[in-house]
Amino acid sequence: MASKKAGGTAKNLTDSKPKYLGVKLFAGQIAKSGDVIVRQRGTQMLPGANVGLGKDHTIFALKEGVVSFRDVRKYNFTGRKKIRSMVDVKVK
């Protein structure tokens, strides 16, 4: 006979891998063409000049230059104003 009861299985012990989201290059840093500047879910930050937007909303540099951030006013379809960050790469 068994000396212990059956323990069963634990279903909540597995964990998902980290996604490493966030800002990768900050304002004033030099970005080469193709460098990832921001990894994000959705478009919390918007792409500006010399910057591209990937299909997973990753913002990356299209040209070599200095990274800069600025705030812009956006209006949604109800007329409500939102302030969003916009990422630019200023070419030397």
C-alpha positions, 0 to 999 in steps of 0.5 A: 500500500502507498504510504502517501496520498496521490499528490495530483498535478499543479497547473499554475507553476509554468511561466511565460517568457519575458518579452523585454519591452520598453525603450531601448535607445534614449534621447540624445543617443545615436541610432544606426539604421535599423536599430530598435528604439522602442518595443511596445504593445500597441502604439503608446509611442508614435513614429515620427521623422526617420523612424519606422513602425514594425508589425508588432508596433516596434519603433526602429530607426530608418536613418542614422542620427540622434534619437529625440522624443516629443509630446504631440496632441492627438484627437480621437473621433469623439474630439477628446484630446490625448497627449502622446509621445512621438519618437524622431531621429534627427539626421546629422 
